[in-house]
Amino acid sequence: MTHQEKLEQMYRHMAMLGVPRSTAAPPAWRLLWRLGVELPPPLFTPFMPGALAMGVFFALSWGLLMWMILWARQGMPIGLMAATAVAAGALFGLVMAAYFRHLARKHRLPPWKEYTGAP
């Protein structure tokens, strides 16, 4: 089964479980899949790699946005900007990874390599 076929199976399975498509396949993951990166969906990602992926993405995007909107005008030191973005990214990544692990346990989802799309 190709990665795309497996994703289609996962979409159907998650719909049957009542998991929203945006939770099963967040926008960042869908973008990476369109670019050809074959990552497992967040519900099938182990805790630490999931926390790291979500945390880094959040820290970079939120930090850049905050710099453009607020921090540059305030003259905030670069070190403080980086520390704030890293702390926010770490917190976001840990919370989101815990949420996805909770859903995966609740629905008894196997690792992505073992996933067949069947309930």
Secondary structure as UniProt FT lines:
FT   HELIX           3..17
FT   HELIX           21..24
FT   HELIX           27..34
FT   TURN            35..36
FT   HELIX           42..44
FT   HELIX           47..66
FT   HELIX           67..71
FT   HELIX           72..74
FT   HELIX           78..106
FT   TURN            107..108
FT   HELIX           112..114
//
